[in-house]
Amino acid sequence: MLKVFPVPAFNDNYLWVIDDGCCAAVVDPGDAAPVVDYLERTSLTLTAILITHHHGDHVGGINALLDRYPSNGIQVYGPASENIPSCNVRLQEGDIVVLGAPAVRFDVIDVPGHTAGHIALYSPSAGWLFCGDTLFGGGCGRLFEGTAKQMQTSLAKLRELPAATRFFCGHEYTLSNLRFAIAVEPDNARLQQRITNDTATRARGEPTLPSTIAVERDTNPFFRWDEATVKLAAERASSGNIGPNAPPDIVFGAIREWKNRFQG
């Protein structure tokens, strides 16, 4: 039976391990040491490395893992247009990744914005999405290399996935993101309940992830650019420089700019 396990790293990263009880694939191993510890505690054989984008906290452990397990025949899958260490399978939207062990298939989705070549990996059969730093619990990534229009388009692709899809992102940012979300939509009852639930989860020392597409549609302002409350918040955040009929990327951009300067 396949499962996904969060391996904590650095201050707030999750390195995700997919395993079948015998073999494992790791997503975005920014640090090799905690991955090796997990693999050796569980007697798993690493067979694949999956990368969503080129930032160091997502790729920094690749070569150390390859050096540690030189006889495993490990394939490194990553975005075609980014410089990924030791990547030998380069991916873009429309490609399909089929792993043998653990047995899982992913559709590749281009999601530029956080970085120019960022990809996400979606498994329809498992109902899993590995989205790196594009979508977070209650938030989204910063626009380091892309535009607001690119990121809003990328998030629109993810928003259209089945509601029950569970997504696994790169950081435990949820409570911080929800403090901003409630500033955008203070009367959102589902958001208020999510804050209560996720605060309790973190108090128990547990991850708030994975979340689901359904939860984000209801509570994440970066999925809600077409809601009247979010449009109004964007208009206020821009000091009236955008109007109530602004297109989605402009609404999204105003909310993203507000988040960049938000103190809360």
C-alpha positions in Angstrom: 0.0 0.0 0.0 1.4 3.4 -1.0 1.8 6.1 1.5 3.4 9.6 1.7 5.5 10.5 4.7 6.7 14.1 5.5 10.4 14.3 6.4 11.0 17.6 8.2 14.1 19.6 7.2 15.6 23.0 7.9 13.2 25.3 9.7 10.0 24.6 8.0 10.5 22.4 4.9 8.9 19.0 4.2 10.7 16.5 2.0 8.0 14.0 0.9 8.8 10.3 0.7 6.4 8.0 -1.3 6.9 4.4 -0.3 5.3 1.0 -0.8 6.9 -0.7 2.2 9.9 -1.7 0.1 10.9 1.0 -2.3 10.7 4.8 -2.1 10.7 8.0 -4.2 11.5 11.3 -2.6 10.1 14.7 -3.7 12.3 17.8 -3.4 15.1 16.5 -1.2 16.8 19.8 -0.1 18.8 17.9 2.5 20.0 14.3 2.2 20.6 13.6 5.8 16.9 13.4 7.1 16.0 11.4 4.0 18.8 8.9 4.6 17.7 8.6 8.2 14.1 7.8 7.2 15.1 5.3 4.5 17.5 3.4 6.7 15.1 3.4 9.7 12.4 1.9 7.5 14.7 -0.3 5.4 13.5 1.3 2.2 15.3 1.3 -1.2 15.4 4.7 -2.9 14.6 4.4 -6.6 13.6 7.9 -7.8 14.0 11.6 -7.0 11.3 14.0 -8.2 12.0 17.7 -8.3 9.5 20.6 -8.7 11.9 23.5 -9.1 15.5 24.6 -8.7 15.7 26.3 -5.3 18.5 25.0 -3.1 16.1 23.9 -0.3 14.5 21.5 -2.8 17.5 20.2 -4.7 20.4 20.5 -2.2 20.4 16.8 -1.3 20.2 15.2 -4.7 23.9 14.5 -5.3 24.5 13.3 -1.8 21.7 10.8 -2.2 23.1 9.6 -5.5 26.5 9.2 -3.9 25.0 7.3 -0.9 23.1 4.8 -3.1 25.2 4.5 -6.3 23.9 1.0 -7.2 20.2 1.8 -7.0 19.8 3.1 -10.5 18.1 6.2 -9.2 16.4 8.4 -11.8 16.2 12.1 -11.2 13.1 13.8 -12.7 12.8 17.6 -12.9 11.6 20.6 -14.9 13.0 20.7 -18.4 13.8 24.4 -18.4 15.6 24.6 -15.0 19.1 23.7 -13.9 18.6 20.7 -11.7 21.6 18.7 -10.4 22.1 15.3 -12.0 18.6 15.5 -13.7 18.4 12.8 -16.3 14.6 12.9 -17.0 13.5 16.4 -18.0 9.8 17.2 -17.8 7.2 19.6 -19.1 3.5 19.9 -19.2 1.9 16.9 -21.0 4.6 14.5 -20.0 3.8 11.5 -17.8 6.0 10.0 -15.2 5.5 6.3 -14.5 7.4 4.8 -11.6 7.7 1.0 -11.2 8.5 0.8 -7.5 6.8 2.5 -5.8 4.2 2.1 -8.5 2.7 5.5 -9.2 2.0 7.6 -12.3 2.1 11.4 -12.4 0.9 13.9 -15.0 3.2 16.9 -15.3 1.7 20.4 -15.0 3.7 23.6 -15.8 3.1 26.0 -13.0 5.5 29.0 -13.5 5.4 32.0 -11.2 7.5 31.1 -8.1 10.2 30.1 -10.6 10.1 30.3 -14.4 10.1 26.5 -15.0 8.3 25.2 -11.9 6.3 22.0 -12.4 3.7 20.1 -10.3 3.2 16.4 -10.3 -0.4 15.1 -10.2 -1.5 11.5 -9.7 -5.2 11.1 -10.7 -5.3 7.6 -9.4 -3.9 8.4 -6.0 -5.5 11.8 -5.8 -2.1 13.4 -4.9 -0.5 16.6 -6.0 3.1 17.6 -5.3 3.3 21.3 -6.0 6.6 22.5 -4.5 6.3 26.2 -3.6 3.4 27.1 -6.0 0.5 26.4 -3.7 0.8 26.4 0.1 -1.8 25.7 2.8 -3.7 28.9 2.9 -1.3 30.7 0.6 1.0 30.6 -2.5 4.7 31.1 -3.3 6.4 34.4 -3.8 6.9 35.6 -7.4 10.6 35.3 -7.7 10.9 34.7 -11.4 7.4 35.1 -12.8 4.5 37.5 -13.1 1.2 37.7 -11.2 -0.5 36.6 -14.4 1.6 33.5 -14.7 1.1 32.6 -11.1 -2.7 33.2 -11.2 -2.8 31.0 -14.4 -0.8 28.3 -12.7 -3.0 28.3 -9.6 -6.1 28.3 -11.8 -4.9 24.9 -13.2 -4.5 23.5 -9.7 -7.9 24.9 -8.6 -9.6 22.9 -11.3 -8.3 19.6 -10.0 -10.8 17.3 -8.2 -11.9 18.7 -4.9 -10.7 15.7 -2.9 -7.1 16.0 -4.3 -4.6 16.1 -1.5 -1.6 18.3 -2.1 1.8 18.1 -0.6 3.8 21.4 -0.7 7.3 22.3 0.4 6.8 24.3 3.6 4.8 24.4 6.8 3.6 28.0 6.3 -0.1 27.4 7.0 -0.7 29.3 10.2 1.2 32.3 9.0 -0.7 32.2 5.7 -4.0 31.9 7.5 -3.3 35.0 9.6 -3.1 36.9 6.3 -6.2 35.1 4.9 -8.4 36.2 7.8 -7.2 39.8 7.2 -8.5 39.4 3.6 -11.8 37.7 4.6 -12.5 38.3 8.2 -16.1 37.0 8.0 -15.3 33.7 6.2 -16.7 31.1 8.6 -14.9 28.2 7.0 -11.6 30.1 7.3 -12.3 30.8 11.0 -12.9 27.1 11.6 -9.8 26.2 9.7 -7.7 28.5 11.8 -9.0 26.8 15.0 -8.4 23.3 13.6 -4.9 24.0 12.2 -3.8 25.8 15.3 -4.7 22.8 17.3 -2.9 20.5 14.8 0.3 22.5 15.2 0.0 22.6 19.0 0.1 18.8 18.9 3.3 18.9 16.8 1.6 17.6 13.7 1.8 18.8 10.1 -1.2 20.8 8.7 -0.4 19.1 5.4 -1.6 17.6 3.2 -4.5 19.9 2.6 -7.1 19.5 -0.1 -8.1 21.5 -3.2 -11.6 21.8 -1.6 -10.3 23.3 1.6 -8.2 25.8 -0.4 -11.1 26.8 -2.6 -13.0 27.8 0.6 -10.3 29.4 2.6 -7.2 30.4 0.5 -7.4 34.0 -0.8 -5.0 33.0 -3.7 -7.7 30.6 -5.0 -10.5 33.1 -4.5 -9.8 36.0 -6.9 -13.3 35.8 -8.2 -15.1 36.1 -4.8 -16.7 39.5 -4.1 -15.0 39.7 -0.7 -11.5 39.1 -2.1 -12.1 41.6 -5.0 -13.1 44.2 -2.4 -10.1 43.5 -0.3 -7.8 43.8 -3.4 -9.4 47.1 -4.3 -8.7 48.4 -0.8 -5.2 47.0 -0.7 -4.4 48.9 -3.9 -5.9 52.1 -2.5 -8.6 52.1 -5.1 -6.2 51.7 -8.1 -8.1 48.7 -9.3 -11.8 48.5 -9.6 -14.5 46.0 -8.8 -14.4 44.5 -12.3 -10.6 43.9 -12.4 -9.6 40.7 -14.2 -8.4 37.7 -12.1 -4.7 38.3 -12.5 -5.0 41.9 -11.3 -7.0 40.9 -8.3 -4.5 38.2 -7.5 -1.6 40.5 -8.0 -3.0 43.1 -5.6 -3.5 40.4 -2.9 0.0 39.0 -3.5 1.5 42.5 -3.1 -0.4 43.0 0.1 0.9 39.6 1.4 4.4 40.7 0.6 4.2 43.6 3.0 1.8 42.0 5.6 2.8 42.1 9.2 0.7 39.7 11.2 
